[in-house]
């Protein structure tokens, strides 16, 4: 250990355990050695064994809890923290871990008040445990969520000073600078990260993402420069950027250039096939992938290409052929991650939820941050009517994806169905803070504000939609305003808006709305409803007419029918 020869030290420790399995001091030293060298799995196992032999070892229990939190195993950590709290409730370290767990629960359960309380407790106990990293992480995260970005930046800078080699801290700092709108500082920080971590693809990926969001020409230059040095990942990202910006033909020309320059022909031939598939040249793409997998390839590469081929076959409506290809992969490599996840998805399609859940649980044990697996688990629990587990998975998907709009909207819908409107609003408010122009999230949040009779905030969302300027955003703004007016009992204004709005895309529906308004002005609500029913029957695709009919149903006291029409 003193000379830094970890492999030989590990062998020596195992020899000790062979002859002295109850040597607690040696096991504690070995667990710490594994932890210091980043082997969290082995460290966890050794600390668990140490606690079996010495249950009163509070230091070991708290260290294990910290390892489990670092690995994202929060429920395992909860068990250790609970036992530590029972053993030494007055120990400041134990109290700090209790606060960490309380903060985690508040975040997962979308309870802002409890989150603020936990943050305050973390700040209060910090002087007693100044180096406890999980507690410091809580303080940083809490300050960011509270919008206290300058304070969060100061905390992160202090952490970086103590652990400059920790990439996650630099990325957190980067996110804070970005949220503060300090563009030049973001660019400088990104360049610094790449210099500090030249072999870290995550750092390079972050730099590229920033370029993609702020300077696509810069992204293209950077990626091409990296690709020309043999960086395969940079080449694949470059192809994706070119396909998005200029179309598949330009991307395929770049593929030809990279292959001619010595890039891996298999990797980029697979990308060419994917571009063909996305462009509608399905048979060409499938034939190319079949040719590729027939070549002499390393097993791992072949299995990856076979899984891609299976996806293509399935998307082309050839599920039986796809399953045959996937079965070949799993028979050779039962642990192939992507193949098993795809297999679980197909099992869910057939309603075989129990078998799918077993596969997905094994997958999430291997990759706890894989949001695709979390989403499939949520779907599996939904199919089994396991509402609580479904909710946990939907919440985890939101957290894992860092509030991706689709995940946030799905979780908000779940919360609404459970009549937890405040929690649903909190989820979408956090999401819109990160993706302010996402129309799907804006629509969901606006509808929730209307439902909770928060007219002013609904109007603010409407204005945010209109500022977008696109036709679909303006139409969504009109729809939200209509709902807002209807719920306030201002039906005449709602009908006037519908008659004039961009939602009345054709003369026929607009004319119907005009006739309906005339009937209403004459006091003939029933006649107006009859006209609306005829209009909906003739223009089934026009959602505006359904809204008009809902307004009339509401005016006639048929609230349940109106709700269905909305």
C-alpha positions as CSV (number, residue, x, y, z in Angstrom):
1,X,0.0,0.0,0.0
2,X,2.8,2.4,0.9
3,X,4.4,2.0,-2.5
4,X,1.1,2.4,-4.4
5,X,1.1,-1.2,-5.6
6,X,-2.6,-1.7,-5.2
7,X,-2.9,-5.1,-7.1
8,X,-0.2,-6.7,-4.9
9,X,-1.7,-5.2,-1.8
10,X,-5.1,-6.6,-2.7
11,X,-3.6,-10.1,-3.1
12,X,-1.9,-9.7,0.3
13,X,-5.1,-8.6,2.0
14,X,-7.0,-11.6,0.5
15,X,-4.3,-13.9,1.9
16,X,-4.9,-12.4,5.4
17,X,-8.7,-13.0,5.1
18,X,-8.1,-16.6,4.0
19,X,-6.4,-17.4,7.3
20,X,-7.8,-14.7,9.5
21,X,-11.4,-13.9,8.2
22,X,-12.2,-12.0,11.4
23,X,-9.2,-9.6,11.2
24,X,-11.3,-6.5,11.5
25,X,-8.4,-4.0,11.2
26,X,-7.2,-5.6,7.9
27,X,-10.7,-5.6,6.5
28,X,-11.2,-1.9,7.3
29,X,-7.9,-1.1,5.7
30,X,-8.7,-3.1,2.6
31,X,-12.2,-1.5,2.3
32,X,-10.6,2.0,2.5
33,X,-8.0,1.0,-0.1
34,X,-10.7,-0.1,-2.5
35,X,-12.7,3.1,-1.8
36,X,-9.7,5.4,-2.3
37,X,-9.0,3.7,-5.7
38,X,-12.6,4.2,-6.9
39,X,-13.7,0.5,-6.7
40,X,-17.1,1.3,-5.1
41,X,-18.5,-2.2,-5.6
42,X,-15.7,-4.0,-3.8
43,X,-15.6,-1.3,-1.1
44,X,-19.3,-1.7,-0.5
45,X,-18.9,-5.5,-0.2
46,X,-16.0,-5.2,2.3
47,X,-17.8,-2.6,4.5
48,X,-20.9,-4.9,4.5
49,X,-18.8,-7.8,5.6
50,X,-17.0,-5.7,8.2
51,X,-20.4,-4.6,9.7
52,X,-21.6,-8.2,9.8
53,X,-18.5,-8.9,11.9
54,X,-18.6,-5.7,13.9
55,X,-22.2,-4.2,13.9
56,X,-21.2,-1.5,16.3
57,X,-18.6,0.1,14.0
58,X,-20.2,3.4,13.4
59,X,-17.4,4.7,11.2
60,X,-17.8,1.8,8.8
61,X,-21.6,2.2,8.7
62,X,-21.4,5.9,7.8
63,X,-18.7,5.3,5.2
64,X,-20.8,2.6,3.7
65,X,-23.8,5.0,3.6
66,X,-21.7,7.6,1.8
67,X,-20.4,5.0,-0.7
68,X,-24.0,3.9,-1.4
69,X,-25.2,7.5,-1.8
70,X,-22.3,8.1,-4.3
71,X,-23.4,5.1,-6.2
72,X,-27.0,6.2,-6.3
73,X,-28.2,3.3,-4.1
74,X,-30.3,5.5,-1.9
75,X,-32.6,2.8,-0.4
76,X,-29.5,0.8,0.7
77,X,-28.1,4.0,2.2
78,X,-31.4,4.6,4.0
79,X,-31.0,1.3,5.9
80,X,-27.5,2.2,7.0
81,X,-28.5,5.7,8.1
82,X,-31.5,4.4,10.0
83,X,-29.3,1.9,11.9
84,X,-26.7,4.6,12.6
85,X,-29.5,6.9,14.0
86,X,-30.7,4.2,16.3
87,X,-27.1,3.5,17.4
88,X,-25.8,7.1,17.9
89,X,-28.6,9.7,17.5
90,X,-26.5,12.5,19.0
91,X,-23.5,12.0,16.7
92,X,-23.3,15.1,14.4
93,X,-22.3,12.9,11.4
94,X,-25.3,10.7,11.9
95,X,-27.6,13.8,12.1
96,X,-26.0,15.1,8.9
97,X,-26.8,11.9,7.1
98,X,-30.4,12.0,8.4
99,X,-30.7,15.5,6.8
100,X,-29.2,14.2,3.5
101,X,-31.9,11.5,3.4
102,X,-34.6,14.0,4.2
103,X,-33.5,16.3,1.4
104,X,-33.4,13.4,-1.0
105,X,-37.0,12.4,-0.1
106,X,-38.2,16.0,-0.5
107,X,-36.7,16.2,-4.0
108,X,-38.0,12.8,-5.1
109,X,-41.5,13.5,-3.7
110,X,-41.6,17.0,-5.1
111,X,-42.1,18.7,-1.7
112,X,-40.5,22.2,-1.9
113,X,-41.3,23.2,1.7
114,X,-39.6,20.1,3.1
115,X,-36.7,20.6,0.7
116,X,-36.2,24.2,2.1
117,X,-36.3,22.8,5.6
118,X,-33.7,20.2,4.9
119,X,-31.5,22.7,3.2
120,X,-31.6,25.0,6.3
121,X,-30.8,22.0,8.5
122,X,-27.9,21.1,6.3
123,X,-26.5,24.6,6.5
124,X,-27.0,24.6,10.3
125,X,-25.1,21.4,10.9
126,X,-22.4,22.0,8.4
127,X,-19.9,23.6,10.9
128,X,-20.0,20.3,12.8
129,X,-19.3,18.2,9.7
130,X,-17.4,20.5,7.3
131,X,-16.0,17.7,5.2
132,X,-19.0,15.5,4.8
133,X,-19.4,15.4,1.0
134,X,-23.1,14.2,0.8
135,X,-24.1,17.1,3.0
136,X,-22.1,19.6,0.9
137,X,-23.8,18.2,-2.2
138,X,-27.1,18.9,-0.6
139,X,-26.2,22.5,0.1
140,X,-25.0,23.1,-3.5
141,X,-28.1,21.4,-5.0
142,X,-30.4,23.2,-2.6
143,X,-28.9,26.6,-3.4
144,X,-29.2,26.0,-7.1
145,X,-32.9,24.9,-6.8
146,X,-33.6,28.0,-4.7
147,X,-32.1,30.2,-7.4
148,X,-29.2,31.4,-5.1
149,X,-26.6,30.9,-7.9
150,X,-23.8,33.1,-6.6
151,X,-23.8,31.3,-3.3
152,X,-23.9,27.9,-5.1
153,X,-21.0,29.0,-7.3
154,X,-18.9,29.9,-4.2
155,X,-19.7,26.5,-2.7
156,X,-18.7,24.6,-5.8
157,X,-15.5,26.6,-6.2
158,X,-14.5,25.6,-2.7
159,X,-15.2,22.0,-3.5
160,X,-13.2,22.2,-6.7
161,X,-10.3,23.7,-4.7
162,X,-10.3,20.5,-2.6
163,X,-11.0,18.0,-5.4
164,X,-9.8,19.5,-8.7
165,X,-9.7,16.1,-10.3
166,X,-13.5,15.6,-9.9
167,X,-15.2,16.2,-13.3
168,X,-18.7,16.3,-11.8
169,X,-17.9,19.4,-9.8
170,X,-16.6,21.2,-12.9
171,X,-19.8,20.2,-14.8
172,X,-21.9,21.5,-11.9
173,X,-20.0,24.8,-12.0
174,X,-20.6,24.9,-15.7
175,X,-24.3,24.5,-15.3
176,X,-24.5,27.3,-12.7
177,X,-22.6,29.7,-15.0
178,X,-24.9,28.8,-17.9
179,X,-28.0,29.4,-15.8
180,X,-26.5,32.8,-14.8
181,X,-26.2,33.7,-18.4
182,X,-22.5,34.2,-18.2
183,X,-21.7,33.1,-21.7
184,X,-18.0,34.0,-21.8
185,X,-17.4,32.3,-18.5
186,X,-19.2,29.2,-19.8
187,X,-16.9,29.1,-22.9
188,X,-13.8,29.6,-20.8
189,X,-14.9,26.9,-18.3
190,X,-15.6,24.4,-21.0
191,X,-12.2,24.9,-22.6
192,X,-10.6,24.5,-19.1
193,X,-12.4,21.3,-18.6
194,X,-11.2,19.8,-21.8
195,X,-7.6,20.8,-21.0
196,X,-7.9,19.3,-17.5
197,X,-9.5,16.1,-18.7
198,X,-8.1,15.4,-22.2
199,X,-9.0,11.8,-22.2
200,X,-12.5,12.3,-20.8
201,X,-15.1,11.9,-23.5
202,X,-17.8,13.4,-21.2
203,X,-15.9,16.7,-21.0
204,X,-15.5,16.7,-24.8
205,X,-19.2,15.9,-25.2
206,X,-20.2,18.8,-23.0
207,X,-18.0,21.1,-25.0
208,X,-19.6,19.9,-28.2
209,X,-23.1,20.3,-26.7
210,X,-22.4,23.8,-25.8
211,X,-21.1,24.5,-29.3
212,X,-24.2,22.9,-30.8
213,X,-26.5,25.1,-28.7
214,X,-24.5,28.3,-29.2
215,X,-22.2,28.0,-32.2
216,X,-22.9,25.2,-34.7
217,X,-20.1,26.3,-37.0
218,X,-17.7,26.0,-34.0
219,X,-19.1,22.6,-33.2
220,X,-18.5,21.4,-36.8
221,X,-14.9,22.7,-36.8
222,X,-14.1,21.2,-33.4
223,X,-15.6,17.8,-34.2
224,X,-14.0,17.6,-37.6
225,X,-10.6,18.4,-36.1
226,X,-11.0,15.7,-33.5
227,X,-12.4,13.2,-36.0
228,X,-9.3,13.8,-38.2
229,X,-7.1,12.7,-35.3
230,X,-8.9,9.3,-35.3
231,X,-11.5,10.2,-32.6
232,X,-14.3,7.9,-33.6
233,X,-16.9,9.3,-31.2
234,X,-16.2,12.8,-32.6
235,X,-16.8,11.5,-36.1
236,X,-20.1,9.9,-35.2
237,X,-21.3,13.1,-33.5
238,X,-20.2,15.1,-36.5
239,X,-22.2,12.9,-38.8
240,X,-25.3,13.4,-36.7
241,X,-24.8,17.2,-36.7
242,X,-24.3,17.3,-40.5
243,X,-27.4,15.1,-41.0
244,X,-29.5,17.5,-38.8
245,X,-28.1,20.7,-40.3
246,X,-27.7,19.8,-44.0
247,X,-29.5,16.5,-44.6
248,X,-28.4,12.8,-45.1
249,X,-26.6,13.3,-48.4
250,X,-24.1,15.8,-46.9
251,X,-23.6,13.5,-43.9
252,X,-23.0,10.5,-46.1
253,X,-20.4,12.4,-48.1
254,X,-18.6,13.1,-44.8
255,X,-18.8,9.4,-44.0
256,X,-17.0,8.6,-47.3
257,X,-14.3,11.1,-46.5
258,X,-13.7,9.7,-43.0
259,X,-13.5,6.1,-44.3
260,X,-11.1,7.2,-47.0
261,X,-9.0,8.9,-44.3
262,X,-8.7,5.6,-42.3
263,X,-11.8,5.7,-40.0
264,X,-13.4,2.4,-38.9
265,X,-15.4,1.4,-42.0
266,X,-17.8,-0.8,-39.9
267,X,-18.8,2.0,-37.6
268,X,-19.5,4.5,-40.3
269,X,-21.1,1.9,-42.7
270,X,-23.6,1.3,-39.8
271,X,-24.1,5.1,-39.6
272,X,-24.7,5.3,-43.4
273,X,-27.3,2.5,-43.0
274,X,-29.0,4.4,-40.2
275,X,-29.2,7.5,-42.4
276,X,-30.7,5.5,-45.2
277,X,-33.3,4.1,-42.8
278,X,-34.2,7.5,-41.5
279,X,-34.5,8.8,-45.0
280,X,-37.0,6.1,-45.9
281,X,-34.6,3.8,-47.8
282,X,-35.6,1.0,-45.5
283,X,-34.6,-2.0,-47.6
284,X,-31.3,-0.5,-48.5
285,X,-30.5,0.1,-44.9
286,X,-31.5,-3.4,-43.8
287,X,-29.5,-5.0,-46.5
288,X,-26.5,-3.0,-45.6
289,X,-26.7,-4.0,-41.9
290,X,-27.2,-7.7,-42.9
291,X,-24.1,-7.5,-45.0
292,X,-22.2,-5.9,-42.1
293,X,-23.1,-8.5,-39.5
294,X,-22.1,-11.3,-41.9
295,X,-18.5,-10.0,-41.9
296,X,-15.8,-11.3,-39.7
297,X,-16.2,-9.1,-36.6
298,X,-15.3,-9.1,-33.0
299,X,-18.2,-10.5,-30.9
300,X,-19.0,-7.3,-29.1
301,X,-19.1,-5.3,-32.3
302,X,-21.2,-7.9,-34.1
303,X,-23.7,-8.0,-31.2
304,X,-24.0,-4.2,-31.3
305,X,-24.7,-4.2,-35.1
306,X,-27.1,-7.1,-34.7
307,X,-29.1,-5.2,-32.1
308,X,-29.2,-2.2,-34.5
309,X,-30.4,-4.5,-37.2
310,X,-33.1,-5.9,-34.9
311,X,-34.4,-2.4,-34.2
312,X,-34.6,-1.6,-37.9
313,X,-36.4,-4.8,-38.7
314,X,-38.9,-4.2,-35.9
315,X,-39.5,-0.6,-37.0
316,X,-40.1,-1.9,-40.5
317,X,-42.9,-4.1,-39.2
318,X,-40.8,-7.4,-39.3
319,X,-40.9,-8.3,-35.6
320,X,-40.5,-12.0,-36.1
321,X,-37.2,-11.5,-38.1
322,X,-36.1,-8.9,-35.5
323,X,-36.7,-11.4,-32.6
324,X,-34.7,-14.1,-34.4
325,X,-31.7,-11.7,-34.8
326,X,-32.0,-10.6,-31.1
327,X,-32.2,-14.2,-29.9
328,X,-28.9,-14.9,-31.6
329,X,-27.3,-12.0,-29.7
330,X,-28.7,-13.1,-26.3
331,X,-27.8,-16.7,-26.9
332,X,-24.2,-15.7,-27.4
333,X,-24.1,-13.0,-24.8
334,X,-26.9,-13.3,-22.2
335,X,-25.7,-10.1,-20.5
336,X,-25.8,-7.8,-23.6
337,X,-27.3,-4.7,-22.1
338,X,-29.0,-3.1,-25.2
339,X,-30.3,-6.5,-26.5
340,X,-31.9,-7.3,-23.1
341,X,-33.5,-3.9,-22.8
342,X,-35.0,-4.3,-26.3
343,X,-36.2,-7.8,-25.4
344,X,-37.9,-6.4,-22.3
345,X,-39.7,-3.8,-24.4
346,X,-41.1,-6.4,-26.7
347,X,-42.2,-8.5,-23.7
348,X,-44.1,-5.5,-22.4
349,X,-45.7,-5.2,-25.9
350,X,-47.0,-8.8,-25.4
351,X,-48.1,-8.1,-21.9
352,X,-45.4,-10.4,-20.3
353,X,-44.7,-7.9,-17.6
354,X,-43.2,-10.1,-14.9
355,X,-40.5,-11.4,-17.2
356,X,-39.8,-7.9,-18.5
357,X,-39.5,-6.5,-15.0
358,X,-36.9,-9.2,-14.1
359,X,-34.8,-8.2,-17.1
360,X,-35.2,-4.5,-16.4
361,X,-34.3,-4.8,-12.7
362,X,-31.1,-6.6,-13.7
363,X,-30.4,-3.8,-16.3
364,X,-30.9,-1.0,-13.8
365,X,-28.6,-2.7,-11.3
366,X,-25.9,-2.4,-14.0
367,X,-26.8,1.1,-15.2
368,X,-28.8,2.9,-12.5
369,X,-28.7,6.2,-14.5
370,X,-30.1,4.7,-17.8
371,X,-33.3,6.7,-18.2
372,X,-34.6,4.4,-21.0
373,X,-34.6,1.5,-18.5
374,X,-36.3,3.6,-15.9
375,X,-39.0,4.6,-18.4
376,X,-39.7,0.9,-19.3
377,X,-39.9,0.0,-15.6
378,X,-42.5,2.8,-15.2
379,X,-44.5,1.3,-18.1
380,X,-44.2,-2.2,-16.7
381,X,-45.6,-1.1,-13.3
382,X,-48.3,0.8,-15.0
383,X,-49.4,-2.4,-16.9
384,X,-49.5,-4.2,-13.6
385,X,-51.5,-1.4,-11.9
386,X,-48.7,-0.9,-9.4
387,X,-49.4,2.8,-9.0
388,X,-46.9,3.5,-6.3
389,X,-44.0,1.8,-8.1
390,X,-45.0,3.5,-11.3
391,X,-44.9,6.9,-9.6
392,X,-41.5,6.2,-8.2
393,X,-40.1,5.2,-11.6
394,X,-41.7,8.2,-13.3
395,X,-40.1,10.5,-10.7
396,X,-36.8,8.8,-11.1
397,X,-37.0,9.2,-14.9
398,X,-37.5,12.9,-14.4
399,X,-34.5,13.1,-12.0
400,X,-32.3,10.9,-14.1
401,X,-33.0,12.7,-17.4
402,X,-32.6,16.1,-15.6
403,X,-36.2,17.1,-16.3
404,X,-36.4,16.1,-19.9
405,X,-39.7,17.5,-21.2
406,X,-41.3,14.2,-22.2
407,X,-40.4,12.6,-18.8
408,X,-41.6,15.7,-16.9
409,X,-45.0,15.8,-18.8
410,X,-45.5,12.0,-18.2
411,X,-44.9,12.4,-14.4
412,X,-47.0,15.5,-14.2
413,X,-49.9,13.6,-15.9
414,X,-49.5,10.8,-13.3
415,X,-49.6,13.4,-10.5
416,X,-52.7,15.0,-11.9
417,X,-54.4,11.7,-12.1
418,X,-53.7,11.3,-8.4
419,X,-55.1,14.9,-7.8
420,X,-51.6,16.1,-6.7
421,X,-51.9,19.3,-8.8
422,X,-49.4,21.3,-6.8
423,X,-46.7,18.6,-7.2
424,X,-47.5,18.5,-11.0
425,X,-47.1,22.2,-11.3
426,X,-43.7,22.1,-9.4
427,X,-42.4,19.5,-11.9
428,X,-43.4,21.5,-14.9
429,X,-42.2,24.8,-13.5
430,X,-38.8,23.3,-12.9
431,X,-38.8,21.8,-16.4
432,X,-39.8,25.1,-18.1
433,X,-37.0,26.8,-16.2
434,X,-34.6,24.5,-18.1
435,X,-36.5,24.4,-21.4
436,X,-38.4,27.7,-21.6
437,X,-39.6,27.3,-25.2
438,X,-40.9,23.7,-25.0
439,X,-44.5,23.9,-26.2
440,X,-45.5,20.6,-24.7
441,X,-44.5,21.7,-21.2
442,X,-45.9,25.2,-21.6
443,X,-49.3,23.7,-22.7
444,X,-49.3,21.3,-19.7
445,X,-48.4,24.0,-17.3
446,X,-50.9,26.5,-18.7
447,X,-53.7,23.9,-18.4
448,X,-52.7,23.2,-14.8
449,X,-52.8,26.9,-14.0
450,X,-56.3,27.1,-15.5
451,X,-57.4,24.0,-13.6
452,X,-56.2,25.6,-10.3
453,X,-57.8,28.9,-11.2
454,X,-54.4,30.7,-11.3
455,X,-55.6,33.0,-14.1
456,X,-52.6,35.4,-14.0
457,X,-50.0,32.7,-14.4
458,X,-52.1,31.1,-17.1
459,X,-52.0,34.4,-18.9
460,X,-48.2,34.6,-18.4
461,X,-47.9,31.2,-20.1
462,X,-50.1,32.3,-22.9
463,X,-47.8,35.3,-23.4
464,X,-44.7,33.1,-23.4
465,X,-46.3,31.0,-26.1
466,X,-47.2,34.0,-28.3
467,X,-43.6,35.3,-28.0
468,X,-42.4,32.2,-29.8
469,X,-44.0,33.4,-33.0
470,X,-44.5,30.0,-34.6
471,X,-48.0,29.1,-35.9
472,X,-48.4,26.1,-33.6
473,X,-47.3,28.2,-30.6
474,X,-49.8,30.9,-31.4
475,X,-52.5,28.3,-31.9
476,X,-51.7,26.8,-28.5
477,X,-51.8,30.3,-26.9
478,X,-55.3,30.8,-28.4
479,X,-56.4,27.4,-27.1
480,X,-55.1,28.3,-23.6
481,X,-56.8,31.7,-23.6
482,X,-60.0,30.0,-24.6
483,X,-59.9,27.6,-21.7
484,X,-58.9,30.4,-19.4
485,X,-62.0,32.5,-20.5
486,X,-64.3,29.5,-20.3
487,X,-63.3,28.5,-16.8
488,X,-63.8,32.1,-15.7
489,X,-67.4,32.0,-17.1
490,X,-66.6,34.4,-19.9
491,X,-68.1,32.2,-22.6
492,X,-69.1,35.1,-25.0
493,X,-65.5,36.2,-25.1
494,X,-64.3,32.7,-25.6
495,X,-66.6,32.2,-28.6
496,X,-65.5,35.5,-30.1
497,X,-61.9,34.5,-29.8
498,X,-62.7,31.1,-31.4
499,X,-64.4,32.8,-34.3
500,X,-61.4,35.1,-35.0
501,X,-58.5,33.0,-33.9
502,X,-56.0,31.1,-36.0
503,X,-57.5,27.9,-34.9
504,X,-60.4,28.5,-37.3
505,X,-58.3,27.3,-40.2
506,X,-61.1,26.9,-42.8
507,X,-64.1,28.9,-43.8
508,X,-66.5,26.1,-42.9
509,X,-65.7,25.9,-39.2
510,X,-65.4,29.6,-38.8
511,X,-68.9,30.0,-40.4
512,X,-70.3,27.5,-38.0
513,X,-68.9,29.5,-35.0
514,X,-70.5,32.6,-36.4
515,X,-73.9,30.9,-36.7
516,X,-73.6,29.6,-33.1
517,X,-72.8,33.1,-31.8
518,X,-75.9,34.4,-33.6
519,X,-78.1,31.8,-31.9
520,X,-76.6,32.5,-28.5
521,X,-77.2,36.3,-28.9
522,X,-80.8,35.4,-29.6
523,X,-80.9,33.3,-26.4
524,X,-81.2,30.0,-28.3
525,X,-78.6,27.9,-26.4
526,X,-80.2,24.6,-27.3
527,X,-80.3,25.6,-31.0
528,X,-76.7,26.7,-30.8
529,X,-75.7,23.3,-29.3
530,X,-77.5,21.5,-32.1
531,X,-75.6,23.5,-34.7
532,X,-72.3,22.8,-32.9
533,X,-73.1,19.0,-32.8
534,X,-73.6,19.1,-36.6
535,X,-70.4,21.0,-37.1
536,X,-68.4,18.5,-35.0
537,X,-69.9,15.6,-36.9
538,X,-68.9,17.2,-40.3
539,X,-65.4,18.4,-39.1
540,X,-64.3,15.6,-36.7
541,X,-60.6,16.7,-37.0
542,X,-61.3,20.3,-35.9
543,X,-60.6,20.5,-32.2
544,X,-61.9,24.1,-32.0
545,X,-65.4,23.0,-32.8
546,X,-65.2,20.4,-30.0
547,X,-64.2,23.3,-27.6
548,X,-67.3,25.3,-28.8
549,X,-69.5,22.3,-28.1
550,X,-67.9,21.9,-24.7
551,X,-68.7,25.6,-23.9
552,X,-72.3,25.1,-24.8
553,X,-72.6,21.9,-22.8
554,X,-71.2,23.8,-19.8
555,X,-73.7,26.6,-20.3
556,X,-76.5,24.0,-20.3
557,X,-75.2,22.5,-17.1
558,X,-73.7,19.3,-18.6
559,X,-70.3,19.7,-16.9
560,X,-69.3,16.0,-17.3
561,X,-69.9,16.1,-21.0
562,X,-68.0,19.4,-21.2
563,X,-65.0,17.9,-19.4
564,X,-64.9,15.0,-21.8
565,X,-65.0,17.3,-24.8
566,X,-62.1,19.4,-23.4
